[in-house]
């Protein structure tokens, strides 16, 4: 089973050469999932970046792509190790993604409301591996985000599903322990790592905060 405890979601605002270095440092420091998210790149650019980051990650943790099942399939066809996909509410249906990617793929789905969780519960068993639940706090990396849940709002949603819930949105080191206590199977961060001068040090701090809960 994939360790969902610490996701790094990439930030398209960071120059790609720097992003490669951030991902390398973060994986070495203990990130368990890297998600390539770039909603402004062309299909060709995203394909090239997927191949590149797959080489950087090199199987040291799970590597997934946001939204684009076609890019995952194309990269796999090229021989890259891409472990799965994270889908939003308006993306390809998760059942279709599962059928295309196979039983071993890691498939996540964004769920921000009780209605989303009810929809997730109606899927066939083994369609989804986890839910991305947020935003926890307001964040500039996703300006169209829904109303922030806060820790308590996250806890309510996480308690209403049997699927692992990964918290996302404006999270920093100080939130990690409370989110784990609230039922998080993991946390996903963007700016906390991508904007850091020393990404590896931030990841180590995040890991220490996660591990502080017995």
C-alpha positions in Angstrom: 0.0 0.0 0.0 1.2 3.5 -0.9 2.4 5.7 2.0 0.1 8.7 1.7 1.6 10.6 4.6 3.4 13.5 2.8 2.5 14.7 -0.7 4.5 17.3 -2.6 2.3 19.0 -5.2 4.4 21.0 -7.7 3.9 24.7 -8.3 3.9 25.8 -12.0 5.1 29.3 -10.9 8.5 27.8 -10.1 11.0 27.6 -13.0 11.2 24.0 -14.0 15.0 23.7 -13.5 14.5 24.8 -9.9 11.4 22.6 -9.6 13.5 19.5 -10.6 15.9 20.3 -7.8 13.1 20.9 -5.3 11.6 17.5 -6.1 14.9 15.8 -5.8 15.6 17.3 -2.4 12.1 16.7 -1.2 12.1 13.0 -2.2 15.5 12.5 -0.6 14.2 14.1 2.7 11.1 11.8 2.9 8.2 12.9 0.7 6.1 9.9 0.0 4.1 11.1 -3.1 5.0 13.7 -5.7 2.2 15.1 -7.8 3.0 17.0 -10.9 0.4 19.7 -11.2 0.6 22.3 -14.0 -2.6 23.7 -15.4 -0.9 26.2 -17.7 1.5 23.9 -19.6 0.6 22.6 -23.0 0.1 18.9 -23.5 3.6 18.6 -25.0 5.2 20.5 -22.2 3.4 18.5 -19.5 4.4 15.2 -21.2 8.1 16.3 -21.3 8.0 17.4 -17.7 6.3 14.1 -16.7 9.1 12.2 -18.3 11.7 14.4 -16.6 10.3 14.3 -13.1 9.8 10.5 -13.4 13.5 10.3 -13.9 14.1 12.6 -10.9 11.8 10.6 -8.6 13.3 7.4 -10.0 11.0 5.1 -8.0 12.0 6.5 -4.6 8.3 7.4 -3.9 5.0 7.4 -5.7 4.8 9.8 -8.7 1.4 10.9 -10.0 0.1 13.5 -12.4 -2.8 15.9 -11.8 -5.8 15.7 -14.2 -4.2 14.3 -17.4 -4.8 10.6 -17.8 -3.7 10.9 -21.4 -0.3 12.2 -20.3 0.1 9.4 -17.7 -0.7 6.8 -20.4 1.7 8.4 -22.9 4.5 8.6 -20.4 4.0 5.0 -19.4 4.1 4.0 -23.0 7.5 5.7 -23.2 8.7 3.6 -20.3 8.4 6.2 -17.5 7.4 5.1 -14.1 4.2 7.1 -13.4 2.2 5.5 -10.6 -1.2 7.2 -11.1 -3.4 10.2 -11.3 -5.2 12.8 -9.1 -8.5 13.9 -10.5 -10.8 16.8 -9.8 -14.5 17.0 -9.9 -14.6 18.2 -13.5 -12.0 15.8 -14.8 -12.3 12.4 -16.5 -14.6 10.2 -14.4 -12.6 8.2 -11.8 -14.1 4.9 -13.0 -12.9 5.6 -16.5 -9.4 6.5 -15.2 -9.3 3.3 -13.2 -10.2 1.2 -16.2 -7.6 2.9 -18.3 -4.8 2.8 -15.8 -5.4 -0.6 -14.2 -5.8 -2.0 -10.7 -2.3 -1.2 -9.5 -2.5 2.6 -10.3 -2.8 5.1 -7.5 -6.0 7.1 -8.1 -7.0 10.1 -6.0 -10.0 12.4 -6.2 -10.7 15.8 -4.9 -13.6 15.9 -2.5 -14.6 19.1 -0.6 -18.2 18.5 0.5 -20.4 15.9 2.0 -22.0 15.5 -1.4 -18.6 14.6 -2.9 -18.0 12.1 -0.2 -21.4 10.5 -0.8 -20.5 10.2 -4.5 -17.2 8.6 -3.6 -19.0 6.1 -1.4 -21.2 5.0 -4.4 -18.2 4.0 -6.6 -17.3 0.4 -7.0 -14.8 -0.9 -4.4 -11.2 -0.2 -5.3 -12.1 2.6 -7.7 -10.4 5.2 -5.5 -7.3 4.9 -3.3 -7.7 8.3 -1.5 -9.5 11.6 -1.3 -7.9 15.0 -1.4 -9.9 17.1 1.1 -9.5 20.8 1.4 -8.8 23.5 1.3 -7.7 23.7 4.9 -6.7 27.4 4.7 -6.9 30.0 2.0 -4.1 29.6 -0.5 -2.7 31.6 -3.4 -1.7 28.5 -5.3 -5.4 27.8 -6.2 -7.2 31.1 -6.3 -10.6 29.5 -7.2 -10.6 27.2 -4.2 -13.7 26.5 -2.2 -14.4 27.9 1.3 -11.7 26.9 3.6 -12.6 24.0 5.9 -10.2 24.5 8.7 -9.1 21.6 10.9 -12.6 21.0 12.3 -14.2 21.0 8.9 -11.7 18.6 7.7 -12.2 16.3 10.7 -16.0 16.2 10.0 -15.5 15.1 6.4 -12.8 12.6 7.2 -14.9 11.0 9.8 -17.7 10.5 7.3 -15.8 8.2 4.9 -13.8 5.0 5.0 -11.5 6.3 2.3 -8.1 7.7 3.3 -8.3 11.5 3.3 -5.3 13.6 2.5 -5.6 17.3 3.6 -4.5 20.0 1.2 -4.6 23.8 1.0 -2.5 26.3 2.8 -0.9 23.7 5.1 2.3 24.4 6.9 4.4 22.6 9.5 2.2 23.9 12.4 -0.9 22.3 11.0 0.4 18.8 10.5 0.0 17.3 14.0 -3.6 18.7 14.4 -4.5 17.3 11.0 -3.2 13.8 11.8 -5.2 13.9 15.0 -8.2 15.0 13.0 -8.0 11.8 10.9 -5.8 12.7 8.0 -4.1 9.8 6.2 -1.6 12.4 5.0 -1.0 16.0 4.1 -0.3 17.7 0.8 1.8 20.8 0.5 2.7 23.2 -2.3 4.2 26.5 -1.2 5.5 25.3 2.1 8.1 23.3 0.2 8.2 24.9 -3.3 8.8 28.4 -1.9 11.4 27.3 0.6 15.1 28.2 0.4 15.8 24.7 1.8 13.1 22.3 0.6 14.7 19.3 2.2 14.8 20.9 5.7 11.1 21.8 5.4 10.2 18.2 4.4 12.2 16.9 7.4 10.2 19.2 9.7 6.9 18.1 8.1 7.9 14.4 8.6 8.9 15.1 12.3 5.5 16.8 12.9 3.7 13.9 11.3 5.7 11.4 13.4 5.0 13.3 16.6 1.5 11.6 16.8 1.7 8.1 18.1 
